[in-house]
Amino acid sequence: MIIGITGYFGAGKGTVADYLKANDFIYHSCSNILREENKKLGQEETIENLIALGNRLREEHGPGVLAKRLLEKIKDNKEELSIVDSLRHPDEINVLKETGDFVLISVDAPIDIRYERTQLRKRDDDKMTFEEFRKQEQFQLAGEGSQAQLLNCVKMADYNLVNDGTIEDLQKKVDEIIDEIIAN
């Protein structure tokens, strides 16, 4: 089974992934593919550089390129329980859906909570003002062609989580989803 995670910046996608990892899922991230590639290029790790790199890779190799790279790793390792985090383009989701054993979870939270969370995690690519945060999100929400299209990804989700409570609340919601997936 592959569980895909999409959603908004700072909504808790990583927290959902961490919880699944603690429950024997093997973690993969489209963003980490970009970070690795960005590092090879010797560029500063900023959100702008990662977005530009993702768009360039999608333009050069097709919009599903990041998911294809991760799916190769999953198949090569013969993983039974996998997570693919940071899905930002519908073609990435479609690549994973072709496996026949894929479920997509979308994670959201109010924007002020999400911004605060990004500032607390202190990643290099999170260093921005609230207005810059809002602007970057708007850019990724409704991109076209090979650009990130978060709104379309969220619409494709099998399950939508609103993460506006405690970590325990979020974990309970994830457990409910996993129970429902197993029951079906």
Helices and strands as residue ranges (DSSP letters): E 2-7, H 13-21, E 26-29, H 30-40, H 47-61, H 65-76, E 82-85, H 90-97, E 102-108, H 111-121, G 124-126, H 130-141, H 150-155, E 159-162, H 167-183
